[in-house]
């Protein structure tokens, strides 16, 4: 199901910035919502076609009450027109101080790294993804939000822009990782994204790196196994996805289910994959919740997407983002730890990922 691609009405920009939601899959346009944002436990049904579009915005554990967001108004607008409207606001906004970020604690990361390595050595785990966060305690100004929205809207494909905000806080990012997609014919697609190096590294070196290939293959095998419960998966060859500052190994997987599935069905089936969680998944839930008690991850690594009344849907993994409250910024990154991981290399990868977000969002 598609809405017609229209130009964003610049008269709505103030209302849009007060509270809104957006999700983009194409280079040309993004789906946006504004006005009252109703938070629902279940996707809406029996509503007019346009209003039946709902945004899927849970926390990482998919437990919060407001999993589905139904805006008062929804449109599919050109990126160019939305960028133009936000730029006009940015030009009139007073200058704001740059964000003063506080670096993550290496000793905390080291403790988690060694814990994962012990579990791998014992044979219980194959991989786990610890996370760490930069923080900044200072007022979040409207100009900051405008800058972040402009950053994600200017991002080139295959980065998928996504954002949700209201006066209490929000999240904005551009993700390279598709958790799942259901097309108009019911075919399901997903991507395995794991294995990361700087763009300065030769792509063939990444393809030949045993540690990165092993880390990536764990995600491929997991998705293939999970999707095989729906039908017979088709798995493409691993390729290198080159982004402005990073490169990743990526493998595309598709399946035609023997019976219809929903976005929520797929989320429960696939999330979190070993790209963001623990392998095997069922052994890592306690560890992931312990991480969250140490520092709440909010929507970092959570599913974020959109569902249409005809059942088609798309959902990314909410990485490469900044979250904020009235007086606080949070920027997270994660890295996959396997038996061959080196702590200094992983710490550098975490920093590279956060730096790519700084550059992308301009904060």
N, C-alpha and C positions, 0 to 999 in steps of 0.2 A: 504494500500500500504506500502510495506516495502523495504528498501534498505538492501543489504547484510551486515552483521556485519563484519567489517574489523579491522585490527590493524591500529592505528594512525601512520602516517609516521613522525618520529621524526625530519626529515629534515625540516618539515613545521612549527615547533613550533614557530620560531621567527615571521613568517608571521601570524600565528594564533593569537599570542599575540598582534600584531599591531592593528588588529580589527577583531572581531569575534562575534559569537552568538552560544549558545548551549541550548538544551532542552532535558531532560531525563525522560523517563517513566519506563524503566526497570532497573533491578539491573545490567545487563550485559553491556548495551550500552547506548550511548547518541548520539543524532543528533547534528552535528556541522556544522557551515558555516564559511568561511574565504575568504580572498581576498576582492575585492570591495563589499561593502554592499549597494545595491540599495534600497532606501526608496520609497515605493509606496503607493498610496492612496487605491488601490484595489489589491486583490491577483492576481498573474500572471495567464495567461491562454495561451494555445497554445504553450507551451514551451516543450522541452524534459522532459521526466519523472523525472529524478533526479533534473533538474534545476527548475521544477515546484513546488518543495517543498518550501514553504514560511513560514517564522516565523512571528507570530502575536505579535507585541510589542507596543501597543498604550500607551498613558498616561492614567491616571485614568478615565478621562472623554471621552476617545476614540474620541478625536477631532484633534489630531495633524496630519499633512500631512503624515508623515512617519509611518503610522500604520503597514504596511507590510514591512518586510525586506527580500530581495532576495539576498543571497550571490552569489558570482561568483562560488564558489565551495561548495558542500554539501557532507557529508559522515555520515554514521552511524558507529561509532567506539566503541571499547571496552573501558570501563572506565579504566581498568587496564593499557592499552597502553597509554592513554592520561595522566593518573596520572604519569606514568613512565617518559613521556616526560617533564611534568611540574616539576617533582622532579629534573630532571637533570638540568633544568634551575635554579631552586631554589638553588641548591648546588653551582652553579657558581656565583650567584648574591651576591653583597655585602650586608652586614647586614644593615637594616634600623631601624630608631627609631620607637618605638611603637607608636601607635596612641593615642594622648592625647584628649580624649573625654570630651566634656562639657555636663553636665546633662541637661535634660529638665527643664523648669520652672514650678514648682508646682502651682504657683498662676494662671498662664494661664490655666492649666488643670482644676483647681478648678472652674474657671469662666465658662468653657465649661461644666463641670459636672453639675453645678447648673442650667445652661441654659437648658440642656437636661432634668433634673428633673422637671423643671417648665413646659416644654412642655408635659411631661408624665402626670404630675398632672392635666394639663388642659384637658387631654383626646385626644389631637391632635396626639401625638406620643405614640408608645409602646416601642421603643428602638432606640438608636442612638450610633454611634461609634466615639467618639473623638480620635484624634491621637496626639502624641507628638514625638519629634525628639531629639536625641543626635546629636551633631555636632563636627567636628574637623577641624580646619583650619590649614592645613599643606600640603606640596607637596605630591601628590599621586605618588608613585614610581612603576615601573614595578614589583618589588618584592612584593608589596602589592597586586597587581592584581593576580599574580601567587598564593600567599597564599590564597586569597579568592576563586579562582577557584579550588584549591586543596581541600579546605574545603567543598565546595558544592559537588564535585565529590566523596568524601569519605563518604558523608552522606548516611545512610542506608534507604532503602525503609520503609515506603511509601513517604519519602521526595523526591520531584521532583526538581532536580537541573535545574537552568535556569540562563542565563547571556547574556548580550549584551554590547559591549564596542567598543570604537574607541578612537583616540587620545584626543578627547574633554571630555570624561567621560564615565560612564557606570553604570551598575547595575549587582549584582550577589546575588543569594539567593537560598534557598532550601525550597520549599513550601509544607506543608502538605495538602493543600486544592485544590481539583479539582473543577474548575468552571464547566467544561463540557467536554465531550468526545463523538465523533461520531465514532462508529466502522465501519468496512467494510460492515456490513449489514444495516447500517443506524440507529442502536439503539443509543439513547442518554442516557448518564449517567451523574449524578452530585452528589455532596456530600454537605451535610450541616455540617459545622464545626463551632461550637460555644459552649462556656462553657469551661473554662480553669482553671486548678489547677496545682500545683507543683507535681512532681512525688512522693514526700514524702506523699501525701494524698492517702488514700486507694481508689481504683477504685470504690468500691461499694458506698463509701461516695459521690463521684462525681455523680454517677447515681441517688442517692437519694436526692441530693441537690435541693430544690425547685427553688431557684433563677437561678442556672445554667441550670436546665431542662427547665424552662420558656424561658430563653434567647435562648436556643438551639431550642426549639419548634417553636419560631417565624421564624427562618430561614427555618426549615422543612416545615412549612405551606406555607411560601412564595414560595419556590421552587416547592412544589406540585401544588400550584395554577397556577404558571406560566407555568409549564410543562404540565398541563392539557389542555392548549390551543393547544398542539401538538398531544395528544393522552391520553391514560389512564395510569397514573404513577403507578409504583410499588414502595412502600416505605418499606425499611427494618427497623428492630428494631434498636434503638439507641445503640451504643456500645462505649467503651472507647478506644481511640487511644492513646497508650503510646509511647511517643517520648523520646529521651535521657534526656531531662530536664523538659518537660511539658507533661500534659495529656489533651486531649480534648474529648468532646462528638462528635461523628460522626454518621451520618445517610446517607446511600447510597440510591439514588433514580434513577430509570431508566424509560424510556418510548420509545415505538416504534412509531415514528411520522406517521401520516396518509399521509404526503407528505414530500419530502426531505427538509432538512434544512441545512444551512451552519454554519460555525463557527461564522461568523459575525451576522447571525440571532440570534443565541443562546446568544451571548454576549449582544446584544441589549435587549433580552428578560430577561436575568438573572442578569446582572451586573448594579449597585452593589446590592448584596443581603443584608439583614439585618446583615449579618456577618461583613460587612465593611461599610454599609451606614446607612440609616434611615428607620424605619418601622412606617407608610407606606412610600414606596419609593417616591411617587410623592410629598409628603410634605417636603422632606428633601433636594432637590437639591440646593435650595438657601443657606441652612446652610452648605452643603458640599463645595460649591463654596466659601463661606465666610471663611471657614477653609483654603482653598487653597490660598486665598489672604493673609491670616495671615502668612502662611508658605507653600510654594509650595511643594506639596507631590510628584511631578514628577510621577514616575511609582509605588510608594508604593500603594499596594492594587489593582493595575490595572490587567487586564487580560494579560497573557503571555503564548504563545503556538505555535503550529505548525499545518499547514494544508498541506495535500497531494493532488496531482492532481485528485485522485479518490473520493475526498470529505471527506474522513476520517480525523479526526482532534482530537487534545487534547489541553486543555488550563487550566492552573492553575491560582490561585489568587496570585499575586506577593507580598507575605508577607515573613517575615524572611529574610530580605535582607539588603545590604548596597548599597547605591548609591554614586557616586563620580564624581567630576570634576577635573580639573588639580591640584587644591590646596584645595580641600574640600571633607570631608567624611560626609555622612548623614545616620543615622540609625533610623528608625521609628518603632513605635509600636502602636497598637490600642486596645481598650477594649470596650465591649458591655455594655452600661448603660441601665438598666431597673429600674422599680420602687423600687425594693428591693436592689439596688446596694449600697454598702458602699464605700465612697471615698477612705479611706485608703487601703481597699482591692483591689480596682481597680488600685490605684497607684502602689501597690506592683505587681499586675499582669503585668502591663506595663513594670516594671523593669525586671521581670522574663523573659518576651519575648525578651527583648533586650539583656539580659545576655546570653540567649540561642544562639543568633546570634553571639555575641562576641566569644563564645566558638566554634561555628560551623565554622565561617569564619577566626578565628585567628587574628582579628584586634580589 
